Amino acid sequence: MTEDTQRQLEAFALDTSTLHLADGSRLQIVSVERVVPGKRLVCRGVWNNQHVYVKIFVGEEAWRY
């Protein structure tokens, strides 16, 4: 993971590139592809040994998704 990716994650209060999901699996963030300030991150990552794109919703409206 690059320093730029780490800074972008920290801006969204994510202090690690590994997210532990509710089902017990883990998502490893490889890079941040797009940032929508105050709303979401679009990231490239690895989940269950598959390369994926994932949207991480943040902020007051995140519960809707």
N, CA, C, O and CB atoms as a CASP TS submission, in Angstrom:
PFRMAT TS
TARGET T0000
AUTHOR 0000-0000-0000
METHOD Language model
MODEL 1
PARENT N/A
ATOM      1  N   MET     1       0.848  -1.174   0.000  1.00  0.00           N
ATOM      2  CA  MET     1       0.000   0.000   0.000  1.00  0.00           C
ATOM      3  C   MET     1       0.894   1.236   0.000  1.00  0.00           C
ATOM      4  O   MET     1       1.904   1.287   0.701  1.00  0.00           O
ATOM      5  CB  MET     1      -0.965  -0.002   1.222  1.00  0.00           C
ATOM      6  N   THR     2       0.508   2.226  -0.793  1.00  0.00           N
ATOM      7  CA  THR     2       1.302   3.444  -0.898  1.00  0.00           C
ATOM      8  C   THR     2       0.992   4.394   0.257  1.00  0.00           C
ATOM      9  O   THR     2      -0.012   4.237   0.952  1.00  0.00           O
ATOM     10  CB  THR     2       1.043   4.137  -2.241  1.00  0.00           C
ATOM     11  N   GLU     3       1.853   5.366   0.447  1.00  0.00           N
ATOM     12  CA  GLU     3       1.626   6.381   1.472  1.00  0.00           C
ATOM     13  C   GLU     3       0.372   7.185   1.167  1.00  0.00           C
ATOM     14  O   GLU     3      -0.360   7.570   2.079  1.00  0.00           O
ATOM     15  CB  GLU     3       2.836   7.312   1.584  1.00  0.00           C
ATOM     16  N   ASP     4       0.122   7.441  -0.115  1.00  0.00           N
ATOM     17  CA  ASP     4      -1.074   8.186  -0.511  1.00  0.00           C
ATOM     18  C   ASP     4      -2.341   7.430  -0.122  1.00  0.00           C
ATOM     19  O   ASP     4      -3.292   8.022   0.388  1.00  0.00           O
ATOM     20  CB  ASP     4      -1.063   8.454  -2.023  1.00  0.00           C
ATOM     21  N   THR     5      -2.350   6.125  -0.364  1.00  0.00           N
ATOM     22  CA  THR     5      -3.498   5.303   0.025  1.00  0.00           C
ATOM     23  C   THR     5      -3.682   5.336   1.532  1.00  0.00           C
ATOM     24  O   THR     5      -4.808   5.452   2.016  1.00  0.00           O
ATOM     25  CB  THR     5      -3.322   3.851  -0.458  1.00  0.00           C
ATOM     26  N   GLN     6      -2.590   5.235   2.278  1.00  0.00           N
ATOM     27  CA  GLN     6      -2.676   5.270   3.740  1.00  0.00           C
ATOM     28  C   GLN     6      -3.250   6.594   4.221  1.00  0.00           C
ATOM     29  O   GLN     6      -4.079   6.606   5.130  1.00  0.00           O
ATOM     30  CB  GLN     6      -1.297   5.038   4.365  1.00  0.00           C
ATOM     31  N   ARG     7      -2.831   7.705   3.635  1.00  0.00           N
ATOM     32  CA  ARG     7      -3.362   9.024   4.014  1.00  0.00           C
ATOM     33  C   ARG     7      -4.855   9.115   3.721  1.00  0.00           C
ATOM     34  O   ARG     7      -5.615   9.663   4.519  1.00  0.00           O
ATOM     35  CB  ARG     7      -2.611  10.144   3.267  1.00  0.00           C
ATOM     36  N   GLN     8      -5.274   8.579   2.579  1.00  0.00           N
ATOM     37  CA  GLN     8      -6.693   8.621   2.232  1.00  0.00           C
ATOM     38  C   GLN     8      -7.517   7.794   3.209  1.00  0.00           C
ATOM     39  O   GLN     8      -8.607   8.211   3.598  1.00  0.00           O
ATOM     40  CB  GLN     8      -6.911   8.117   0.804  1.00  0.00           C
ATOM     41  N   LEU     9      -7.023   6.640   3.609  1.00  0.00           N
ATOM     42  CA  LEU     9      -7.732   5.820   4.590  1.00  0.00           C
ATOM     43  C   LEU     9      -7.808   6.533   5.934  1.00  0.00           C
ATOM     44  O   LEU     9      -8.852   6.515   6.585  1.00  0.00           O
ATOM     45  CB  LEU     9      -7.044   4.457   4.753  1.00  0.00           C
ATOM     46  N   GLU    10      -6.720   7.157   6.351  1.00  0.00           N
ATOM     47  CA  GLU    10      -6.704   7.878   7.623  1.00  0.00           C
ATOM     48  C   GLU    10      -7.676   9.047   7.615  1.00  0.00           C
ATOM     49  O   GLU    10      -8.251   9.379   8.651  1.00  0.00           O
ATOM     50  CB  GLU    10      -5.298   8.376   7.930  1.00  0.00           C
ATOM     51  N   ALA    11      -7.869   9.676   6.457  1.00  0.00           N
ATOM     52  CA  ALA    11      -8.821  10.777   6.348  1.00  0.00           C
ATOM     53  C   ALA    11     -10.254  10.316   6.632  1.00  0.00           C
ATOM     54  O   ALA    11     -11.110  11.116   7.010  1.00  0.00           O
ATOM     55  CB  ALA    11      -8.739  11.403   4.958  1.00  0.00           C
ATOM     56  N   PHE    12     -10.499   9.021   6.446  1.00  0.00           N
ATOM     57  CA  PHE    12     -11.807   8.443   6.730  1.00  0.00           C
ATOM     58  C   PHE    12     -11.794   7.657   8.041  1.00  0.00           C
ATOM     59  O   PHE    12     -12.657   6.811   8.274  1.00  0.00           O
ATOM     60  CB  PHE    12     -12.245   7.538   5.581  1.00  0.00           C
ATOM     61  N   ALA    13     -10.813   7.944   8.889  1.00  0.00           N
ATOM     62  CA  ALA    13     -10.672   7.326  10.210  1.00  0.00           C
ATOM     63  C   ALA    13     -10.454   5.816  10.132  1.00  0.00           C
ATOM     64  O   ALA    13     -10.837   5.090  11.049  1.00  0.00           O
ATOM     65  CB  ALA    13     -11.900   7.617  11.049  1.00  0.00           C
ATOM     66  N   LEU    14      -9.847   5.338   9.054  1.00  0.00           N
ATOM     67  CA  LEU    14      -9.466   3.932   8.942  1.00  0.00           C
ATOM     68  C   LEU    14      -7.965   3.859   9.185  1.00  0.00           C
ATOM     69  O   LEU    14      -7.178   4.363   8.382  1.00  0.00           O
ATOM     70  CB  LEU    14      -9.857   3.325   7.532  1.00  0.00           C
ATOM     71  N   ASP    15      -7.569   3.239  10.281  1.00  0.00           N
ATOM     72  CA  ASP    15      -6.153   3.230  10.641  1.00  0.00           C
ATOM     73  C   ASP    15      -5.410   2.003  10.119  1.00  0.00           C
ATOM     74  O   ASP    15      -4.229   1.822  10.416  1.00  0.00           O
ATOM     75  CB  ASP    15      -6.010   3.302  12.136  1.00  0.00           C
ATOM     76  N   THR    16      -6.081   1.176   9.359  1.00  0.00           N
ATOM     77  CA  THR    16      -5.459  -0.026   8.813  1.00  0.00           C
ATOM     78  C   THR    16      -6.017  -0.304   7.425  1.00  0.00           C
ATOM     79  O   THR    16      -7.087   0.190   7.067  1.00  0.00           O
ATOM     80  CB  THR    16      -5.687  -1.239   9.746  1.00  0.00           C
ATOM     81  N   SER    17      -5.295  -1.089   6.654  1.00  0.00           N
ATOM     82  CA  SER    17      -5.778  -1.441   5.325  1.00  0.00           C
ATOM     83  C   SER    17      -6.527  -2.764   5.331  1.00  0.00           C
ATOM     84  O   SER    17      -6.983  -3.218   4.281  1.00  0.00           O
ATOM     85  CB  SER    17      -4.622  -1.507   4.347  1.00  0.00           C
ATOM     86  N   THR    18      -6.661  -3.387   6.493  1.00  0.00           N
ATOM     87  CA  THR    18      -7.417  -4.627   6.608  1.00  0.00           C
ATOM     88  C   THR    18      -8.704  -4.369   7.380  1.00  0.00           C
ATOM     89  O   THR    18      -8.671  -3.903   8.519  1.00  0.00           O
ATOM     90  CB  THR    18      -6.577  -5.725   7.298  1.00  0.00           C
ATOM     91  N   LEU    19      -9.830  -4.673   6.755  1.00  0.00           N
ATOM     92  CA  LEU    19     -11.119  -4.506   7.416  1.00  0.00           C
ATOM     93  C   LEU    19     -11.672  -5.872   7.788  1.00  0.00           C
ATOM     94  O   LEU    19     -11.678  -6.787   6.965  1.00  0.00           O
ATOM     95  CB  LEU    19     -12.115  -3.739   6.510  1.00  0.00           C
ATOM     96  N   HIS    20     -12.133  -6.011   9.012  1.00  0.00           N
ATOM     97  CA  HIS    20     -12.746  -7.245   9.490  1.00  0.00           C
ATOM     98  C   HIS    20     -14.253  -7.109   9.286  1.00  0.00           C
ATOM     99  O   HIS    20     -14.883  -6.231   9.876  1.00  0.00           O
ATOM    100  CB  HIS    20     -12.389  -7.528  11.004  1.00  0.00           C
ATOM    101  N   LEU    21     -14.823  -7.959   8.466  1.00  0.00           N
ATOM    102  CA  LEU    21     -16.228  -7.859   8.089  1.00  0.00           C
ATOM    103  C   LEU    21     -17.116  -8.650   9.049  1.00  0.00           C
ATOM    104  O   LEU    21     -16.637  -9.520   9.776  1.00  0.00           O
ATOM    105  CB  LEU    21     -16.430  -8.356   6.656  1.00  0.00           C
ATOM    106  N   ALA    22     -18.410  -8.338   9.043  1.00  0.00           N
ATOM    107  CA  ALA    22     -19.368  -8.940   9.967  1.00  0.00           C
ATOM    108  C   ALA    22     -19.451 -10.460   9.844  1.00  0.00           C
ATOM    109  O   ALA    22     -19.754 -11.144  10.821  1.00  0.00           O
ATOM    110  CB  ALA    22     -20.730  -8.346   9.738  1.00  0.00           C
ATOM    111  N   ASP    23     -19.185 -10.989   8.658  1.00  0.00           N
ATOM    112  CA  ASP    23     -19.272 -12.442   8.473  1.00  0.00           C
ATOM    113  C   ASP    23     -17.998 -13.172   8.892  1.00  0.00           C
ATOM    114  O   ASP    23     -17.894 -14.385   8.713  1.00  0.00           O
ATOM    115  CB  ASP    23     -19.577 -12.756   7.025  1.00  0.00           C
ATOM    116  N   GLY    24     -17.028 -12.441   9.449  1.00  0.00           N
ATOM    117  CA  GLY    24     -15.779 -13.043   9.899  1.00  0.00           C
ATOM    118  C   GLY    24     -14.667 -13.015   8.873  1.00  0.00           C
ATOM    119  O   GLY    24     -13.526 -13.340   9.198  1.00  0.00           O
ATOM    120  N   SER    25     -14.970 -12.633   7.637  1.00  0.00           N
ATOM    121  CA  SER    25     -13.935 -12.556   6.605  1.00  0.00           C
ATOM    122  C   SER    25     -13.185 -11.229   6.719  1.00  0.00           C
ATOM    123  O   SER    25     -13.557 -10.347   7.494  1.00  0.00           O
ATOM    124  CB  SER    25     -14.556 -12.711   5.190  1.00  0.00           C
ATOM    125  N   ARG    26     -12.128 -11.114   5.932  1.00  0.00           N
ATOM    126  CA  ARG    26     -11.315  -9.897   5.925  1.00  0.00           C
ATOM    127  C   ARG    26     -11.214  -9.345   4.519  1.00  0.00           C
ATOM    128  O   ARG    26     -11.186 -10.087   3.538  1.00  0.00           O
ATOM    129  CB  ARG    26      -9.914 -10.170   6.491  1.00  0.00           C
ATOM    130  N   LEU    27     -11.160  -8.037   4.444  1.00  0.00           N
ATOM    131  CA  LEU    27     -10.963  -7.328   3.182  1.00  0.00           C
ATOM    132  C   LEU    27      -9.651  -6.575   3.287  1.00  0.00           C
ATOM    133  O   LEU    27      -9.484  -5.736   4.173  1.00  0.00           O
ATOM    134  CB  LEU    27     -12.158  -6.354   2.864  1.00  0.00           C
ATOM    135  N   GLN    28      -8.726  -6.864   2.399  1.00  0.00           N
ATOM    136  CA  GLN    28      -7.439  -6.171   2.356  1.00  0.00           C
ATOM    137  C   GLN    28      -7.524  -5.082   1.292  1.00  0.00           C
ATOM    138  O   GLN    28      -7.687  -5.389   0.111  1.00  0.00           O
ATOM    139  CB  GLN    28      -6.259  -7.166   2.057  1.00  0.00           C
ATOM    140  N   ILE    29      -7.416  -3.828   1.688  1.00  0.00           N
ATOM    141  CA  ILE    29      -7.463  -2.716   0.740  1.00  0.00           C
ATOM    142  C   ILE    29      -6.093  -2.564   0.101  1.00  0.00           C
ATOM    143  O   ILE    29      -5.078  -2.445   0.788  1.00  0.00           O
ATOM    144  CB  ILE    29      -7.900  -1.393   1.438  1.00  0.00           C
ATOM    145  N   VAL    30      -6.082  -2.570  -1.230  1.00  0.00           N
ATOM    146  CA  VAL    30      -4.838  -2.436  -1.992  1.00  0.00           C
ATOM    147  C   VAL    30      -4.627  -0.984  -2.388  1.00  0.00           C
ATOM    148  O   VAL    30      -3.516  -0.465  -2.276  1.00  0.00           O
ATOM    149  CB  VAL    30      -4.859  -3.339  -3.247  1.00  0.00           C
ATOM    150  N   SER    31      -5.687  -0.322  -2.853  1.00  0.00           N
ATOM    151  CA  SER    31      -5.574   1.080  -3.254  1.00  0.00           C
ATOM    152  C   SER    31      -6.940   1.750  -3.190  1.00  0.00           C
ATOM    153  O   SER    31      -7.981   1.102  -3.300  1.00  0.00           O
ATOM    154  CB  SER    31      -4.979   1.200  -4.676  1.00  0.00           C
ATOM    155  N   VAL    32      -6.907   3.052  -3.012  1.00  0.00           N
ATOM    156  CA  VAL    32      -8.122   3.865  -3.042  1.00  0.00           C
ATOM    157  C   VAL    32      -8.239   4.412  -4.452  1.00  0.00           C
ATOM    158  O   VAL    32      -7.347   5.111  -4.933  1.00  0.00           O
ATOM    159  CB  VAL    32      -8.090   5.028  -1.965  1.00  0.00           C
ATOM    160  N   GLU    33      -9.342   4.089  -5.111  1.00  0.00           N
ATOM    161  CA  GLU    33      -9.544   4.493  -6.504  1.00  0.00           C
ATOM    162  C   GLU    33     -10.295   5.815  -6.629  1.00  0.00           C
ATOM    163  O   GLU    33     -10.036   6.600  -7.541  1.00  0.00           O
ATOM    164  CB  GLU    33     -10.297   3.414  -7.249  1.00  0.00           C
ATOM    165  N   ARG    34     -11.226   6.056  -5.708  1.00  0.00           N
ATOM    166  CA  ARG    34     -12.035   7.279  -5.786  1.00  0.00           C
ATOM    167  C   ARG    34     -12.473   7.669  -4.385  1.00  0.00           C
ATOM    168  O   ARG    34     -12.763   6.809  -3.553  1.00  0.00           O
ATOM    169  CB  ARG    34     -13.273   7.081  -6.716  1.00  0.00           C
ATOM    170  N   VAL    35     -12.520   8.967  -4.128  1.00  0.00           N
ATOM    171  CA  VAL    35     -12.972   9.490  -2.846  1.00  0.00           C
ATOM    172  C   VAL    35     -14.121  10.444  -3.096  1.00  0.00           C
ATOM    173  O   VAL    35     -14.003  11.382  -3.884  1.00  0.00           O
ATOM    174  CB  VAL    35     -11.818  10.196  -2.081  1.00  0.00           C
ATOM    175  N   VAL    36     -15.231  10.200  -2.422  1.00  0.00           N
ATOM    176  CA  VAL    36     -16.346  11.139  -2.414  1.00  0.00           C
ATOM    177  C   VAL    36     -16.387  11.679  -0.989  1.00  0.00           C
ATOM    178  O   VAL    36     -16.894  11.010  -0.089  1.00  0.00           O
ATOM    179  CB  VAL    36     -17.735  10.455  -2.850  1.00  0.00           C
ATOM    180  N   PRO    37     -15.851  12.902  -0.774  1.00  0.00           N
ATOM    181  CA  PRO    37     -15.679  13.420   0.581  1.00  0.00           C
ATOM    182  C   PRO    37     -16.954  13.355   1.421  1.00  0.00           C
ATOM    183  O   PRO    37     -18.028  13.779   0.995  1.00  0.00           O
ATOM    184  CB  PRO    37     -15.198  14.842   0.518  1.00  0.00           C
ATOM    185  N   GLY    38     -16.799  12.810   2.620  1.00  0.00           N
ATOM    186  CA  GLY    38     -17.913  12.726   3.559  1.00  0.00           C
ATOM    187  C   GLY    38     -18.932  11.659   3.222  1.00  0.00           C
ATOM    188  O   GLY    38     -19.912  11.506   3.951  1.00  0.00           O
ATOM    189  N   LYS    39     -18.736  10.910   2.138  1.00  0.00           N
ATOM    190  CA  LYS    39     -19.728   9.923   1.721  1.00  0.00           C
ATOM    191  C   LYS    39     -19.170   8.519   1.537  1.00  0.00           C
ATOM    192  O   LYS    39     -19.667   7.573   2.148  1.00  0.00           O
ATOM    193  CB  LYS    39     -20.359  10.364   0.452  1.00  0.00           C
ATOM    194  N   ARG    40     -18.132   8.367   0.694  1.00  0.00           N
ATOM    195  CA  ARG    40     -17.643   7.017   0.445  1.00  0.00           C
ATOM    196  C   ARG    40     -16.245   6.993  -0.164  1.00  0.00           C
ATOM    197  O   ARG    40     -15.749   7.976  -0.714  1.00  0.00           O
ATOM    198  CB  ARG    40     -18.596   6.292  -0.461  1.00  0.00           C
ATOM    199  N   LEU    41     -15.643   5.822  -0.033  1.00  0.00           N
ATOM    200  CA  LEU    41     -14.392   5.482  -0.696  1.00  0.00           C
ATOM    201  C   LEU    41     -14.691   4.353  -1.666  1.00  0.00           C
ATOM    202  O   LEU    41     -15.487   3.465  -1.359  1.00  0.00           O
ATOM    203  CB  LEU    41     -13.275   5.078   0.335  1.00  0.00           C
ATOM    204  N   VAL    42     -14.075   4.378  -2.809  1.00  0.00           N
ATOM    205  CA  VAL    42     -14.120   3.237  -3.723  1.00  0.00           C
ATOM    206  C   VAL    42     -12.696   2.703  -3.761  1.00  0.00           C
ATOM    207  O   VAL    42     -11.758   3.420  -4.110  1.00  0.00           O
ATOM    208  CB  VAL    42     -14.657   3.636  -5.182  1.00  0.00           C
ATOM    209  N   CYS    43     -12.548   1.429  -3.396  1.00  0.00           N
ATOM    210  CA  CYS    43     -11.219   0.836  -3.241  1.00  0.00           C
ATOM    211  C   CYS    43     -11.085  -0.433  -4.059  1.00  0.00           C
ATOM    212  O   CYS    43     -12.067  -1.110  -4.367  1.00  0.00           O
ATOM    213  CB  CYS    43     -10.933   0.541  -1.776  1.00  0.00           C
ATOM    214  N   ARG    44      -9.837  -0.737  -4.401  1.00  0.00           N
ATOM    215  CA  ARG    44      -9.473  -2.025  -4.963  1.00  0.00           C
ATOM    216  C   ARG    44      -8.943  -2.847  -3.812  1.00  0.00           C
ATOM    217  O   ARG    44      -8.183  -2.339  -2.988  1.00  0.00           O
ATOM    218  CB  ARG    44      -8.422  -1.895  -6.127  1.00  0.00           C
ATOM    219  N   GLY    45      -9.332  -4.121  -3.739  1.00  0.00           N
ATOM    220  CA  GLY    45      -8.876  -4.928  -2.635  1.00  0.00           C
ATOM    221  C   GLY    45      -8.896  -6.409  -2.932  1.00  0.00           C
ATOM    222  O   GLY    45      -9.154  -6.831  -4.059  1.00  0.00           O
ATOM    223  N   VAL    46      -8.618  -7.201  -1.894  1.00  0.00           N
ATOM    224  CA  VAL    46      -8.639  -8.652  -1.982  1.00  0.00           C
ATOM    225  C   VAL    46      -9.550  -9.154  -0.869  1.00  0.00           C
ATOM    226  O   VAL    46      -9.376  -8.806   0.299  1.00  0.00           O
ATOM    227  CB  VAL    46      -7.191  -9.265  -1.869  1.00  0.00           C
ATOM    228  N   TRP    47     -10.529  -9.982  -1.249  1.00  0.00           N
ATOM    229  CA  TRP    47     -11.489 -10.561  -0.320  1.00  0.00           C
ATOM    230  C   TRP    47     -11.694 -12.020  -0.720  1.00  0.00           C
ATOM    231  O   TRP    47     -12.013 -12.312  -1.872  1.00  0.00           O
ATOM    232  CB  TRP    47     -12.848  -9.768  -0.322  1.00  0.00           C
ATOM    233  N   ASN    48     -11.511 -12.922   0.221  1.00  0.00           N
ATOM    234  CA  ASN    48     -11.628 -14.364  -0.063  1.00  0.00           C
ATOM    235  C   ASN    48     -10.777 -14.782  -1.258  1.00  0.00           C
ATOM    236  O   ASN    48     -11.221 -15.550  -2.111  1.00  0.00           O
ATOM    237  CB  ASN    48     -13.091 -14.736  -0.321  1.00  0.00           C
ATOM    238  N   ASN    49      -9.558 -14.270  -1.309  1.00  0.00           N
ATOM    239  CA  ASN    49      -8.609 -14.571  -2.392  1.00  0.00           C
ATOM    240  C   ASN    49      -9.095 -14.139  -3.775  1.00  0.00           C
ATOM    241  O   ASN    49      -8.629 -14.663  -4.787  1.00  0.00           O
ATOM    242  CB  ASN    49      -8.321 -16.047  -2.413  1.00  0.00           C
ATOM    243  N   GLN    50     -10.021 -13.197  -3.823  1.00  0.00           N
ATOM    244  CA  GLN    50     -10.510 -12.647  -5.086  1.00  0.00           C
ATOM    245  C   GLN    50     -10.219 -11.151  -5.123  1.00  0.00           C
ATOM    246  O   GLN    50     -10.342 -10.462  -4.110  1.00  0.00           O
ATOM    247  CB  GLN    50     -12.035 -12.918  -5.264  1.00  0.00           C
ATOM    248  N   HIS    51      -9.835 -10.656  -6.291  1.00  0.00           N
ATOM    249  CA  HIS    51      -9.639  -9.225  -6.461  1.00  0.00           C
ATOM    250  C   HIS    51     -11.009  -8.585  -6.657  1.00  0.00           C
ATOM    251  O   HIS    51     -11.793  -9.022  -7.499  1.00  0.00           O
ATOM    252  CB  HIS    51      -8.688  -8.916  -7.668  1.00  0.00           C
ATOM    253  N   VAL    52     -11.293  -7.538  -5.867  1.00  0.00           N
ATOM    254  CA  VAL    52     -12.617  -6.914  -5.882  1.00  0.00           C
ATOM    255  C   VAL    52     -12.495  -5.392  -5.850  1.00  0.00           C
ATOM    256  O   VAL    52     -11.460  -4.833  -5.489  1.00  0.00           O
ATOM    257  CB  VAL    52     -13.460  -7.406  -4.688  1.00  0.00           C
ATOM    258  N   TYR    53     -13.575  -4.756  -6.236  1.00  0.00           N
ATOM    259  CA  TYR    53     -13.764  -3.335  -5.991  1.00  0.00           C
ATOM    260  C   TYR    53     -14.828  -3.235  -4.915  1.00  0.00           C
ATOM    261  O   TYR    53     -15.804  -3.985  -4.924  1.00  0.00           O
ATOM    262  CB  TYR    53     -14.172  -2.548  -7.304  1.00  0.00           C
ATOM    263  N   VAL    54     -14.639  -2.309  -3.991  1.00  0.00           N
ATOM    264  CA  VAL    54     -15.569  -2.196  -2.873  1.00  0.00           C
ATOM    265  C   VAL    54     -15.854  -0.722  -2.602  1.00  0.00           C
ATOM    266  O   VAL    54     -14.972   0.129  -2.714  1.00  0.00           O
ATOM    267  CB  VAL    54     -15.000  -2.890  -1.606  1.00  0.00           C
ATOM    268  N   LYS    55     -17.099  -0.443  -2.245  1.00  0.00           N
ATOM    269  CA  LYS    55     -17.480   0.894  -1.806  1.00  0.00           C
ATOM    270  C   LYS    55     -17.600   0.852  -0.290  1.00  0.00           C
ATOM    271  O   LYS    55     -18.289  -0.003   0.266  1.00  0.00           O
ATOM    272  CB  LYS    55     -18.823   1.369  -2.479  1.00  0.00           C
ATOM    273  N   ILE    56     -16.925   1.781   0.369  1.00  0.00           N
ATOM    274  CA  ILE    56     -17.003   1.899   1.813  1.00  0.00           C
ATOM    275  C   ILE    56     -17.729   3.202   2.110  1.00  0.00           C
ATOM    276  O   ILE    56     -17.215   4.291   1.854  1.00  0.00           O
ATOM    277  CB  ILE    56     -15.579   1.860   2.482  1.00  0.00           C
ATOM    278  N   PHE    57     -18.932   3.071   2.654  1.00  0.00           N
ATOM    279  CA  PHE    57     -19.763   4.233   2.949  1.00  0.00           C
ATOM    280  C   PHE    57     -19.465   4.738   4.349  1.00  0.00           C
ATOM    281  O   PHE    57     -19.298   3.951   5.281  1.00  0.00           O
ATOM    282  CB  PHE    57     -21.258   3.891   2.805  1.00  0.00           C
ATOM    283  N   VAL    58     -19.398   6.056   4.494  1.00  0.00           N
ATOM    284  CA  VAL    58     -19.106   6.686   5.782  1.00  0.00           C
ATOM    285  C   VAL    58     -20.066   7.847   5.987  1.00  0.00           C
ATOM    286  O   VAL    58     -20.806   8.217   5.075  1.00  0.00           O
ATOM    287  CB  VAL    58     -17.625   7.172   5.853  1.00  0.00           C
ATOM    288  N   GLY    59     -20.052   8.413   7.166  1.00  0.00           N
ATOM    289  CA  GLY    59     -20.856   9.588   7.442  1.00  0.00           C
ATOM    290  C   GLY    59     -22.243   9.242   7.946  1.00  0.00           C
ATOM    291  O   GLY    59     -22.571   8.076   8.165  1.00  0.00           O
ATOM    292  N   GLU    60     -23.037  10.256   8.123  1.00  0.00           N
ATOM    293  CA  GLU    60     -24.365  10.129   8.720  1.00  0.00           C
ATOM    294  C   GLU    60     -25.320   9.262   7.915  1.00  0.00           C
ATOM    295  O   GLU    60     -26.204   8.633   8.496  1.00  0.00           O
ATOM    296  CB  GLU    60     -24.964  11.480   8.895  1.00  0.00           C
ATOM    297  N   GLU    61     -25.172   9.210   6.613  1.00  0.00           N
ATOM    298  CA  GLU    61     -26.085   8.454   5.761  1.00  0.00           C
ATOM    299  C   GLU    61     -25.586   7.042   5.434  1.00  0.00           C
ATOM    300  O   GLU    61     -26.241   6.321   4.680  1.00  0.00           O
ATOM    301  CB  GLU    61     -26.317   9.209   4.484  1.00  0.00           C
ATOM    302  N   ALA    62     -24.458   6.644   5.980  1.00  0.00           N
ATOM    303  CA  ALA    62     -23.878   5.338   5.652  1.00  0.00           C
ATOM    304  C   ALA    62     -24.802   4.184   6.009  1.00  0.00           C
ATOM    305  O   ALA    62     -24.793   3.158   5.329  1.00  0.00           O
ATOM    306  CB  ALA    62     -22.557   5.165   6.367  1.00  0.00           C
ATOM    307  N   TRP    63     -25.580   4.328   7.036  1.00  0.00           N
ATOM    308  CA  TRP    63     -26.480   3.246   7.478  1.00  0.00           C
ATOM    309  C   TRP    63     -27.448   2.825   6.382  1.00  0.00           C
ATOM    310  O   TRP    63     -27.934   1.694   6.395  1.00  0.00           O
ATOM    311  CB  TRP    63     -27.269   3.683   8.712  1.00  0.00           C
ATOM    312  N   ARG    64     -27.735   3.695   5.448  1.00  0.00           N
ATOM    313  CA  ARG    64     -28.700   3.386   4.381  1.00  0.00           C
ATOM    314  C   ARG    64     -28.193   2.310   3.434  1.00  0.00           C
ATOM    315  O   ARG    64     -28.981   1.655   2.752  1.00  0.00           O
ATOM    316  CB  ARG    64     -29.024   4.639   3.592  1.00  0.00           C
ATOM    317  N   TYR    65     -26.887   2.131   3.391  1.00  0.00           N
ATOM    318  CA  TYR    65     -26.288   1.222   2.427  1.00  0.00           C
ATOM    319  C   TYR    65     -25.787  -0.039   3.080  1.00  0.00           C
ATOM    320  O   TYR    65     -25.252  -0.915   2.401  1.00  0.00           O
ATOM    321  CB  TYR    65     -25.164   1.895   1.702  1.00  0.00           C
TER
END
